[in-house]
Amino acid sequence: MAYMKNNSIIHPLFVIFFSIMIIGCTQLSPAEQKIYDNLNKKVNLEMFQSFPVHHRDTIVNLKEDLLKKYSFISIVYLKDGCAPCYPAFIEWHKAVDSFSVKDYTVLFVIEGNSYSSYENLILNVEKIKKLETKFYTVIDPNFYFLDGNKDIPYNIIERSLLINDASRIKLIGKPFSSESMKELFFSIVKN
């Protein structure tokens, strides 16, 4: 009888303790919550409809040559003149070059002073490494991208955004930053 009494007390305490542990382990950190809150938000690219979008040695139309052609686009926001941005530009080219996804590309949005910033960017990148630019680049001299997407925090934008063909955010961060991010990226773009 004493054994059953002790067992009946321990059992409810164990259930309460276990429940608290489960609830505590499933709560998101503030940074994770911020990422979760921004998933599926619409990214506004309308400000670039009349801007020249550079692709290799040509100028293309954002809507016709990019948005209609690809189901998924990573938007990488960089600042011209920022030394760490040149290696980031190179890193994206090298890493994404190994991805074999037909319906996917990268759009670099470069915060720059003028449209000559594209040539300056390429010159500075080539000082580090000779590179065939395979992806799309638009220069944003007046912060139109940030102004047009004020509901998305800057620290989310600067991490890079994977959008779908409806311009909805599907992944935040570099798809090649870790093996789990790469798996998540491929699960999104393959479905």
NORUR-V320209 format. One record per residue. RES is the residue in one small letter. PHI is phi in degrees with one decimal (none if undefined). OMEGA is omega in whole degrees, -180 to 180 (* if undefined). D_LAST is the distance of its C-alpha to the last C-alpha in whole Angstrom. Layout:
BEGIN
res = [RES RES]
phi = [PHI PHI]
omega = [OMEGA OMEGA]
d_last = [D_LAST D_LAST]
END
This chain:
BEGIN
res = [m a y m k n n s i i h p l f v i f f s i m i i g c t q l s p a e q k i y d n l n k k v n l e m f q s f p v h h r d t i v n l k e d l l k k y s f i s i v y l k d g c a p c y p a f i e w h k a v d s f s v k d y t v l f v i e g n s y s s y e n l i l n v e k i k k l e t k f y t v i d p n f y f l d g n k d i p y n i i e r s l l i n d a s r i k l i g k p f s s e s m k e l f f s i v k n]
phi = [none -63.1 -63.6 -68.1 -62.9 -62.4 -64.7 -70.5 -79.2 -65.8 -58.0 -63.5 -65.4 -63.5 -62.7 -64.0 -60.9 -63.4 -63.7 -62.1 -62.3 -63.6 -63.3 -64.3 -79.0 -96.7 -76.3 -82.6 -69.7 -57.2 -66.9 -66.4 -64.0 -63.2 -62.9 -57.8 -65.6 -97.5 -65.1 74.8 -70.1 -84.8 -95.6 -88.1 -117.9 -58.2 -62.8 -99.3 -59.3 -104.6 -85.2 -71.7 -106.6 -86.3 -137.8 57.7 -104.0 -124.0 -108.0 -122.9 -93.5 -56.6 -70.5 -76.5 -94.9 -125.3 -66.5 -82.2 -85.4 -118.2 -84.2 -136.1 -135.9 -88.9 -101.4 -114.3 -96.6 -130.4 -112.9 -66.7 90.8 -91.5 -53.3 -66.8 -72.3 -65.4 -62.6 -64.9 -59.6 -66.0 -58.0 -62.0 -61.6 -68.4 -70.9 -73.8 -59.4 -82.4 -76.7 -113.7 -125.2 -66.7 -91.9 -136.1 -151.8 -123.8 -116.4 -89.4 -102.3 -105.1 -76.0 -136.3 -82.8 -158.1 -70.6 -72.7 -61.0 -63.9 -63.7 -62.6 -59.2 -63.1 -61.4 -69.4 -64.5 -69.6 -68.1 -89.2 -157.0 -65.4 -144.1 -87.6 -76.5 -102.9 -110.4 -97.5 -138.5 -128.2 -95.0 -120.5 -74.5 -118.7 59.3 -62.3 -63.1 -65.9 -64.5 -78.7 -131.0 -63.2 -80.8 -108.9 -58.9 -58.1 -68.6 -84.0 -59.1 -70.6 -84.6 94.0 -126.6 -95.5 -113.7 -95.8 -69.8 -98.6 63.1 -95.0 -70.5 -113.6 -154.6 -117.5 116.6 -70.6 -68.2 -109.1 -71.5 -155.5 -65.2 -68.9 -66.7 -63.4 -63.1 -63.7 -56.4 -65.9 -66.2 -73.3 -75.0 -79.6 -90.9]
omega = [179 179 -180 178 179 -179 -179 176 -177 -177 179 178 178 179 179 179 -179 179 178 179 -179 -179 -180 -178 -176 178 -179 173 179 179 178 179 179 177 -180 -179 -177 176 179 172 179 177 -180 176 -177 -178 -177 -179 -179 180 174 176 -178 173 -173 -179 -178 174 -179 179 -177 -175 -175 -172 -176 -174 179 -174 -173 176 -180 180 170 176 -178 -178 -180 178 177 -179 -180 -175 179 -178 180 175 178 178 179 -179 179 -180 -178 -176 -175 178 -180 178 177 -180 -176 -171 -172 173 -180 173 175 173 -175 174 -176 -177 -179 180 174 178 178 179 178 178 -178 178 -180 177 -177 173 180 -177 174 -170 171 -178 -175 -172 -173 -179 174 179 -178 -175 -174 177 -179 -179 179 179 -179 -179 -177 -180 176 -178 -178 -178 172 180 -176 179 -176 -175 171 179 176 -177 174 -180 177 -180 180 180 178 -179 -180 -180 -179 -176 178 180 -180 176 179 178 178 178 -178 178 179 -174 179 179 *]
d_last = [59 58 55 54 55 53 50 49 50 47 45 44 44 42 39 40 39 36 35 36 34 31 31 32 29 26 28 26 28 29 27 24 24 25 21 20 22 20 17 16 19 19 20 23 24 26 29 28 28 32 31 31 28 29 27 29 32 31 31 28 27 24 23 23 23 20 18 18 17 14 11 11 15 16 20 22 26 29 32 35 38 36 36 33 31 32 31 28 27 28 26 23 24 24 21 18 20 19 15 14 12 13 11 13 16 19 21 24 26 30 32 35 39 39 37 39 37 34 37 38 34 34 38 37 34 36 39 37 35 35 31 29 28 24 23 24 26 28 31 32 36 36 33 32 28 29 32 29 27 29 27 25 27 28 28 24 24 26 23 20 18 14 14 11 13 15 16 15 15 12 14 17 19 19 16 18 21 20 18 17 16 14 12 11 10 8 6 6 6 4 0]
END
